[in-house]
Amino acid sequence: MKTTIVEVDEAYGEEFKGKYVLQEISWAKRSRIITRYTHYNPQTGRVINIDHVAIQAETLLASLKEQPPSKPITLERFLSEGDNGIPIGLGELLAKAANRLNSIGPDETKNS
């Protein structure tokens, strides 16, 4: 599986500074993540709701194989809307790297 390294300087804070190693995830893992956050109408089978943010966060976390020793990246922090969340720029940087590795296109990452 393909891997990529993202080096982060202190631009996002000292806590996030360091090396992040991301690895491509399997098709099965990606499918399970999507299924977990997609809700269907039990009668029609049509999609009722998709939590794109949670899918993106879980995909990124599944791809993340190494991070700085303080382990600043967690699912809770990715999904946090408060002051304890991941800085926007860092989240976008890591998401773009994970999306490239996992061949995820823009139509799969939209927020709706």
N, C-alpha and C positions, 0 to 999 in steps of 0.2 A: 504494500500500500504506500502511496505517496505521502511525503511529509514536507513541511515547511517550517521555517524558524522566523519568528517575529521578535526583533529586538526593540524594547521599549525604553526610552530614556525618562528623565524625571519630568517631562512635560505633563504627564497625567498624575503626578505626585510620586513621592519617593516610595510609597507603598507598592506601586505597580511597576516600578523600574525593574528590568531584568529580561530574561529570555523566556519566550513562550514557544513550545514545540507543538505543532498541530499535525494530526495524521488523518488521512482519509478514513471514513467509516464505511462499514459494509452496507449493502443495499437493505439487508434485513433490519439492521439497527435503525437506519433512516426511516424505513417503513413503520417500525414500531413506535418511533417518536411521533410521526405524523398521526398515526392511529390514536395515540394517547390523547392528543389535543384536538381531534376532529370529532364533532358530535353530529350524529345522523338522526333523522326522523325515523322511528322504528317502523312506521307503516309504509312510508314511501321510499325510504333509503336515501333521500336527498340530504345534502349537507345543511345542517342548521347553523353551525358555528365552527369557525376555525380560529384557534389562538395562535396567530403567526408569530407573535413575540415569544411565546413559550416554546414553539417549535424551533425558532432560530436559536434561542438560548440553550436548549437541550442539545441541539445539533452541535453548537460550538463547544459546549462542555464535553460532549462525547468525543469530539475531535481533539480536545486539549489533553496532551500527554505529559507535558512538563510546564511548570510555571515557577516563578520565584519561590524561594523557600517559605515565605510567609503565607503562601497559598491564598492570594487576595481574590481569586476568581472562584465564585460559587454560584450555584443556580439561584439561591436566594438573593444574592447581590445583583445578578443579571435581571431578575424580575422585580427588584425593588424600585419603587418610584420615589423613594425618599432620599435623604442625604447620604445614606449608606450604599447607594447603588454604584454601578460602574460608570465612570465618566463617558459621556457620549462619544467622544473621539476615539477612546480606547475600544469601546464596544464595537464601533463601526470598523475600526482597523482589524480587530480579531475576526469579526463576522465576515468581512471581505475575504480574508485569508481562508477561513473555513469553507465559505461558499465556493471559492475557486477549487479547493481540494476536492470537494464533494460534488462538483459540477452542478451547483444549484444556480438556476437563473433568476433574474429579477422578478419574474412573474410568481415565483415560489416564495419570495421574501416580502411581498407587499403586506402592509398593515391594513386590514379591513375589519 
